[in-house]
Amino acid sequence: MKEKKQKVRETIDTEEVKGVSLWADAFKRLMKNKLAVLGGIIVILFVLVAIFSDVIIMAVCHHPQEYIDFDNPNPFAKPSKEHLFGTDHLGRDLFARVVYGSRISLSIGFVTALVALVLGVTYGAIAGFAPTKVDEAMMRFVDILYGIPYMFFVILLMVAFGRDFYMLFIGIGVVSWMTIARITRGQILTLRNNEYIEAAKSIGVSKARLIFRHLIPNAIGPIIVYLTLTIPSIMLQEAFLSFLGLGVQAPMTSWGALASEGGNLGAIQTYPHLILFPGIALALTLFAMNAFGEGLRDALDPSMKNRI
């Protein structure tokens, strides 16, 4: 009997116990969600198209996206072998412009969402962990900002500082962080009284470490889901600014700018391809972001472990 106990102890002492991290476990569950995987693949494909847009345009069209053949102009041409997506009102190849527009649209969407994420998560986490009076004061400030028409604020910012491409990132990002702040605050309020937080406080863990090491990682699921919804929304906001002449300036273009340009030309009835192809790109982006975000939320939620 003693020999058996000794062997068990030796086995326990020598056997390596391997744990599975939260992210590794979440990745396994994410891979089981086919719709989320499809959404992720579509997003990756669009990102690759944006990165290698110049190479793709030259390989398919053999000329830059803003190229105009003045010797043989062919405006409003329908899709064909020569022009896969047709041409616009100046005879420019629409396929080249849609491919090039992916770089601008995705850059504006991702970078602006990142600005909103940093501002919103930091502000919301501090408000949710702060004493009640500080929390209320911080959220009343957010309520005041909500009362200001955000697009009016962006327009004023663009007019004051110029129609600079990089001002789009700052202008839209500054007004897109408030909902993320509210979501983050709500999650922090839910988590702040959990036992592991109380245990961390009892051993002297600093407030900053509590917020950024323990609370935010456990609140990241809903934040990521909303962020994936924010990216296509930001693209649409950029399209509206382009419609007003405050967005992307020529010769640069974006999916939103292309769709707005087609709408201004009355293309829905006469030249639908001018709106159809940029619209499909935006719609696919919206679908992919939603599908991937929902799948990632379920994968990061421990309560969904047995349902995936």
C-alpha positions as CSV (number, residue, x, y, z in Angstrom):
1,M,0.0,0.0,0.0
2,K,2.8,2.4,0.9
3,E,4.6,1.5,-2.3
4,K,1.4,2.5,-4.3
5,K,1.1,5.8,-2.5
6,Q,4.8,6.5,-3.1
7,K,4.3,5.8,-6.9
8,V,1.3,8.1,-7.0
9,R,3.2,10.9,-5.3
10,E,6.2,10.5,-7.7
11,T,3.8,10.6,-10.7
12,I,2.2,13.8,-9.4
13,D,5.6,15.4,-8.8
14,T,7.1,14.4,-12.1
15,E,4.1,14.7,-14.4
16,E,3.8,18.0,-16.2
17,V,0.4,19.6,-16.0
18,K,-0.4,21.5,-19.2
19,G,-3.0,24.2,-19.0
20,V,-4.9,25.8,-21.9
21,S,-4.9,29.6,-22.1
22,L,-8.1,31.5,-22.6
23,W,-7.1,32.6,-26.1
24,A,-6.0,29.1,-27.2
25,D,-9.3,27.7,-26.0
26,A,-11.2,30.6,-27.7
27,F,-9.4,29.9,-31.0
28,K,-10.4,26.3,-30.9
29,R,-14.0,27.2,-30.4
30,L,-13.8,29.9,-33.1
31,M,-12.6,27.4,-35.6
32,K,-15.7,25.3,-35.0
33,N,-17.9,28.3,-36.0
34,K,-18.1,28.0,-39.9
35,L,-19.8,31.3,-40.4
36,A,-17.3,33.1,-38.3
37,V,-14.4,31.4,-40.2
38,L,-16.0,32.4,-43.5
39,G,-16.3,36.0,-42.3
40,G,-12.6,36.0,-41.2
41,I,-11.5,34.6,-44.5
42,I,-13.4,37.4,-46.4
43,V,-11.9,40.1,-44.1
44,I,-8.4,38.6,-44.7
45,L,-9.0,38.5,-48.5
46,F,-10.1,42.2,-48.5
47,V,-7.0,43.1,-46.4
48,L,-4.7,41.3,-48.9
49,V,-6.4,43.0,-51.8
50,A,-5.9,46.4,-50.1
51,I,-2.2,45.6,-49.4
52,F,-1.4,44.4,-52.9
53,S,-3.9,46.7,-54.7
54,D,-1.2,48.3,-56.9
55,V,0.0,44.9,-58.1
56,I,-3.5,43.6,-58.7
57,I,-4.4,46.8,-60.7
58,M,-1.4,46.6,-62.9
59,A,-1.7,42.9,-63.5
60,V,-5.4,43.1,-64.5
61,C,-5.8,46.6,-66.0
62,H,-2.2,47.4,-67.0
63,H,-2.5,51.0,-65.9
64,P,-3.0,53.0,-62.7
65,Q,-6.5,53.4,-61.2
66,E,-6.8,57.1,-62.2
67,Y,-5.7,56.5,-65.8
68,I,-7.9,58.1,-68.5
69,D,-7.4,57.2,-72.2
70,F,-8.0,60.6,-73.8
71,D,-7.3,59.2,-77.3
72,N,-10.1,56.7,-77.0
73,P,-12.4,57.7,-74.1
74,N,-15.0,55.1,-73.2
75,P,-17.2,56.6,-70.4
76,F,-20.0,54.6,-68.8
77,A,-18.9,51.4,-70.5
78,K,-20.7,48.3,-69.2
79,P,-18.8,45.3,-67.6
80,S,-16.8,43.4,-70.3
81,K,-13.6,41.4,-70.7
82,E,-11.7,44.7,-71.2
83,H,-13.2,46.4,-68.2
84,L,-14.4,43.8,-65.7
85,F,-16.6,46.3,-63.7
86,G,-17.1,48.8,-66.6
87,T,-15.9,52.4,-66.6
88,D,-17.1,55.5,-64.8
89,H,-18.1,58.9,-66.3
90,L,-14.5,59.8,-67.2
91,G,-13.8,56.4,-68.7
92,R,-11.6,55.2,-65.8
93,D,-11.7,51.4,-65.1
94,L,-14.1,50.8,-62.3
95,F,-12.4,47.5,-61.3
96,A,-9.1,49.4,-60.7
97,R,-10.9,52.1,-58.7
98,V,-12.8,49.5,-56.5
99,V,-9.6,47.6,-55.8
100,Y,-7.7,50.8,-55.0
101,G,-10.7,52.0,-52.9
102,S,-10.4,48.9,-50.7
103,R,-7.1,50.4,-49.4
104,I,-8.6,53.7,-48.5
105,S,-11.9,52.3,-47.0
106,L,-10.2,49.6,-44.9
107,S,-7.5,52.0,-43.7
108,I,-10.2,54.6,-42.6
109,G,-12.3,51.8,-41.1
110,F,-9.6,50.0,-39.1
111,V,-7.4,52.9,-38.0
112,T,-10.4,55.1,-37.0
113,A,-11.9,52.1,-35.1
114,L,-8.6,51.7,-33.3
115,V,-8.6,55.3,-32.3
116,A,-12.2,54.9,-31.0
117,L,-11.2,51.6,-29.2
118,V,-8.3,53.1,-27.3
119,L,-10.3,56.2,-26.2
120,G,-13.5,54.4,-25.4
121,V,-12.0,51.4,-23.6
122,T,-9.7,53.6,-21.5
123,Y,-12.4,56.2,-20.6
124,G,-15.1,53.6,-19.9
125,A,-12.9,51.3,-17.8
126,I,-11.7,54.2,-15.6
127,A,-15.3,55.4,-15.2
128,G,-16.6,52.0,-14.3
129,F,-13.9,51.4,-11.7
130,A,-13.9,54.9,-10.2
131,P,-16.0,55.9,-7.2
132,T,-19.7,56.6,-7.9
133,K,-19.5,60.4,-8.0
134,V,-16.5,60.4,-10.4
135,D,-18.3,57.8,-12.5
136,E,-21.5,59.9,-12.7
137,A,-19.5,63.0,-13.7
138,M,-17.6,61.2,-16.4
139,M,-20.8,59.7,-17.9
140,R,-22.7,63.0,-17.8
141,F,-19.9,64.4,-19.9
142,V,-20.5,61.6,-22.4
143,D,-24.2,62.4,-22.3
144,I,-23.5,66.0,-23.2
145,L,-21.3,64.9,-26.1
146,Y,-24.1,62.6,-27.3
147,G,-26.4,65.7,-27.5
148,I,-24.1,67.3,-30.1
149,P,-24.8,66.0,-33.6
150,Y,-21.6,64.0,-34.3
151,M,-21.6,64.6,-38.0
152,F,-21.9,68.4,-37.4
153,F,-18.8,68.2,-35.1
154,V,-16.8,66.2,-37.7
155,I,-17.7,68.7,-40.4
156,L,-16.6,71.6,-38.2
157,L,-13.4,69.8,-37.5
158,M,-12.7,69.2,-41.2
159,V,-13.5,72.8,-42.1
160,A,-11.3,74.2,-39.3
161,F,-8.3,72.0,-39.9
162,G,-8.6,71.4,-43.6
163,R,-9.7,68.5,-45.8
164,D,-6.7,66.4,-44.9
165,F,-6.9,62.7,-45.3
166,Y,-5.5,62.0,-41.9
167,M,-8.1,64.3,-40.3
168,L,-10.7,61.7,-41.3
169,F,-9.1,59.3,-38.8
170,I,-9.1,61.9,-36.0
171,G,-12.5,63.5,-36.8
172,I,-14.5,60.3,-37.0
173,G,-12.6,58.5,-34.3
174,V,-13.2,61.3,-31.8
175,V,-16.9,61.0,-32.1
176,S,-17.0,57.1,-32.4
177,W,-15.6,56.3,-29.0
178,M,-18.6,57.2,-26.8
179,T,-20.7,54.0,-27.3
180,I,-17.6,51.9,-26.7
181,A,-17.0,53.8,-23.5
182,R,-20.6,53.0,-22.4
183,I,-20.2,49.3,-23.2
184,T,-16.9,49.1,-21.4
185,R,-18.2,50.8,-18.4
186,G,-21.2,48.5,-18.2
187,Q,-18.9,45.4,-18.4
188,I,-16.6,46.8,-15.7
189,L,-19.5,47.5,-13.4
190,T,-20.6,43.9,-13.8
191,L,-17.1,42.5,-13.1
192,R,-15.7,44.8,-10.5
193,N,-17.3,43.0,-7.5
194,N,-16.3,39.5,-8.6
195,E,-14.4,37.3,-6.2
196,Y,-11.1,37.3,-8.2
197,I,-11.1,41.1,-8.2
198,E,-11.6,41.2,-4.5
199,A,-8.8,38.7,-4.1
200,A,-6.5,40.8,-6.3
201,K,-7.3,43.9,-4.1
202,S,-6.5,42.0,-0.9
203,I,-3.0,41.2,-2.1
204,G,-2.3,44.8,-3.1
205,V,-2.7,44.7,-6.8
206,S,-2.7,48.3,-8.2
207,K,-5.8,49.9,-9.7
208,A,-4.2,50.3,-13.1
209,R,-3.2,46.6,-13.1
210,L,-6.7,45.6,-12.0
211,I,-8.2,47.6,-14.9
212,F,-5.9,46.7,-17.7
213,R,-4.8,43.2,-16.7
214,H,-7.9,41.7,-15.1
215,L,-11.1,43.7,-15.9
216,I,-10.6,44.8,-19.6
217,P,-9.5,41.3,-20.9
218,N,-12.7,39.8,-19.3
219,A,-14.9,42.5,-20.8
220,I,-13.4,42.3,-24.3
221,G,-16.1,40.1,-25.9
222,P,-18.9,42.7,-26.3
223,I,-16.3,45.4,-27.1
224,I,-15.0,43.4,-30.0
225,V,-18.5,42.7,-31.3
226,Y,-19.4,46.4,-31.3
227,L,-16.0,47.2,-32.9
228,T,-16.7,44.9,-35.8
229,L,-20.0,46.8,-36.3
230,T,-18.2,50.1,-36.0
231,I,-15.8,49.6,-38.9
232,P,-18.4,49.4,-41.7
233,S,-20.3,52.2,-40.0
234,I,-17.2,54.4,-40.1
235,M,-16.9,53.6,-43.8
236,L,-20.5,54.8,-44.4
237,Q,-19.7,58.0,-42.4
238,E,-16.7,58.6,-44.7
239,A,-19.0,58.1,-47.7
240,F,-21.4,60.8,-46.4
241,L,-18.4,63.2,-45.9
242,S,-17.3,62.4,-49.4
243,F,-20.8,63.2,-50.7
244,L,-20.4,66.7,-49.0
245,G,-17.0,67.1,-50.5
246,L,-15.2,66.7,-47.1
247,G,-14.1,63.1,-47.4
248,V,-11.5,61.5,-49.6
249,Q,-10.2,63.9,-52.2
250,A,-9.3,63.0,-55.8
251,P,-7.3,61.3,-57.1
252,M,-7.8,59.0,-54.1
253,T,-11.1,57.2,-53.8
254,S,-12.9,54.8,-51.5
255,W,-15.9,52.5,-51.8
256,G,-18.1,55.1,-50.2
257,A,-16.9,57.8,-52.5
258,L,-17.5,55.6,-55.5
259,A,-21.0,54.8,-54.5
260,S,-21.7,58.5,-53.7
261,E,-20.3,59.4,-57.1
262,G,-22.5,56.9,-58.8
263,G,-25.5,58.2,-56.9
264,N,-24.8,61.7,-57.9
265,L,-24.8,60.6,-61.6
266,G,-28.2,59.0,-61.3
267,A,-26.5,55.6,-61.9
268,I,-29.2,53.5,-60.2
269,Q,-31.4,53.5,-63.2
270,T,-29.0,54.2,-66.1
271,Y,-25.6,52.9,-65.0
272,P,-26.2,50.5,-62.1
273,H,-22.7,49.0,-62.2
274,L,-21.3,52.3,-60.8
275,I,-23.1,51.6,-57.5
276,L,-23.4,47.9,-57.7
277,F,-19.8,46.9,-57.3
278,P,-18.7,49.4,-54.6
279,G,-22.0,48.5,-52.8
280,I,-21.2,44.8,-53.0
281,A,-17.8,45.4,-51.5
282,L,-19.3,47.4,-48.6
283,A,-22.0,44.8,-48.1
284,L,-19.5,41.9,-48.0
285,T,-17.4,43.9,-45.5
286,L,-20.4,44.4,-43.3
287,F,-21.4,40.7,-43.4
288,A,-17.8,39.5,-42.8
289,M,-17.3,41.9,-39.8
290,N,-20.6,40.9,-38.2
291,A,-20.1,37.2,-38.7
292,F,-16.5,37.2,-37.4
293,G,-17.4,39.5,-34.5
294,E,-20.3,37.3,-33.4
295,G,-18.2,34.2,-33.6
296,L,-15.3,35.8,-31.7
297,R,-17.8,36.9,-29.0
298,D,-19.1,33.4,-28.6
299,A,-15.6,32.0,-28.6
300,L,-14.5,34.3,-25.8
301,D,-17.6,33.8,-23.7
302,P,-17.0,30.8,-21.3
303,S,-20.7,30.3,-21.0
304,M,-20.9,29.4,-24.7
305,K,-18.2,26.7,-24.4
306,N,-20.6,23.8,-24.5
307,R,-22.8,25.3,-27.2
308,I,-20.3,25.6,-30.0
